[in-house]
Amino acid sequence: MQNWLNQLRQEKRYSEHTLSAYRNDLRHLLAQYPGTDPDTLNQSQLRQAAARLHAQGMAPRSLARILAAWRGYYQSRTQALGWPLNPAASLKAPRIGRPLPKALSVDQTQQLLDHVSAPIQDDPVSLRNQAMFELFYSSGLRLAELVSLDTHYHQSPQHQSKSWLLLQERELLVSGKGGKTRRLPVGEKAAQALQAWLKKRPILASLAPNADANAALFLGARGARIHPRVVQQELENYARASGLPVHVHPHSLRHSFASHLLQSAQDLRAVQELLGHTNISTTQIYTRLDFQHLAQAYDQAHPRAQRKQRTSEQADE
């Protein structure tokens, strides 16, 4: 199993976060049959293991991820050992509904990004936060992609860049899921915020403990590459200070980027490329979000819709 995880790391360049999740998924299997060589388990035993996890209250979404890891592992063993059939190939989780992504409205996004919570011209942390959140929304990044960015391309025995900023070209070169590289535009507001941050970055960079930190675009208070959890906490504080009545997670800005682009451009393929989605079906969920926005506008504006809503409220009373 560890050899398979190493293969995913080296050949498919899966992130440590994904590999850790897969490792836990495989532990669920080992726990169902302690002391048993997993390569001896057959299709029926694997189905029983999945059924027991479901009976223990495992959420359908979590179970689907676990079974995907099992299928991947047994596919690798099928190829390595010449088995005629992958014993996990037919494992299926209970059907789950796909929730809509939680995107901010355009007004809420403006409220968040236009808010200044500190004397920003003198505070490197405030300048860093402004640059991070502008770039998040400007380029539709994943959290892992944001923290992996370097100031520019670096190559040394200690560190080689995978993702970096091309400020002059107003672009990012980003290595995303599965090691796929894509170029992303950087908007004017984000470029201005980045320029302001880069002027103050040396204050935190003077504390940089290693080559990775020296290259990192965004730094923590102690000079190391900023940690994803710090980004989450800073955004929560930022949203609270801006007066937003909703919880804002870093992925909310990515969802907002996609939703607002689709509302304006209606170009699903372009949004798919910008988000780095392998399958367009993943991107299509934002069309449902766009329809939800149109439906809300209909409910608020259409005379019959308003009357129906008032009648419903009166009935409730």
C-alpha positions, 0 to 999 in steps of 0.5 A: 500500500505504501508503494502505491502511495509513493507511486501516486506521489512520484508519477501523478504528483498527488499532494500530501493532503490527498495522499494522507486522505488515501492513507486513512482510506486504506486504514479503514479497509485494514481495520475491517479485516485485521491481520488479513493480507488485503491482497487475499480479499475477494469482491464479496469481502470488499462489499461487506467491508463497505456495507459495514462502514455504511452501517456504522454511519459513514457519510455517503460522500466520505464512503465514496472517497474511501471506495475510490481509494480502494478501487485505485489500490486494487487496480494497481495490484491487478496490473502488478499481479496479473489478476483477471479482474479488479475485485473492487471495481464494482464497489459503489457508494450510496447515491448522494446529491451534489450541493451547490457551491457557496459563492458570494454575490458580486456586492458581497465580494466587493464589500469584502475586498474593498474593506481595509481593516488596518493602516494598510500602507504601513502594515506588511501583514495587511498588505499581504492579506489584501494581495492574497484575497484579491489574487484568490478572486482574480484568478480562481485559485485553489487554496493549495495553489495560492500558498504554493506560489513563488515570487518568480521562477526559482531553481537551486539545489534546495528549491525548484518552483512549481508555481510562480507569479509573472507580474510584468505579464500579469499572469500566474503559472500554476501547477494544479491537481495531478501536476497539470500546469495552467496560465491564469490572468491577474486582474488590475486590482490584484496586480496593484495589491501584489505590487504593494505587498512585494514592496513590504515583503522583505520585512518578513522575508528577512526572517525566512528560515530556508530556500522554500521561504525565500522563494515563497510569494506569501509569507507568515509572520515568522518568515516561512511560507504561509500555511493554509490554515493561516490563510483561512483564519485571516480570511475569516477575520477579514470577512468578519471585520468587513461586516459580511453576514456569511461565513467566508472560506477560501474556496468561497472566493474560487466559487465566486470567481467561477460564478461571476464569470459565467454570469457575465461571459456564459463561456463554460469551456473558458471557465473550465480551463481557468479552474483547471477542471479535468471534466466539464461536468465538474464546471457545470455545477456553476450553471446550476448556481447561475440558474439559482441566481436567475430564479431568485431574481424572478421571484423578486421581480415577477408580479405573479411570483411575488403574489404567490410568495405573499399568499404562501406567507399569509397561509403560514400565518 
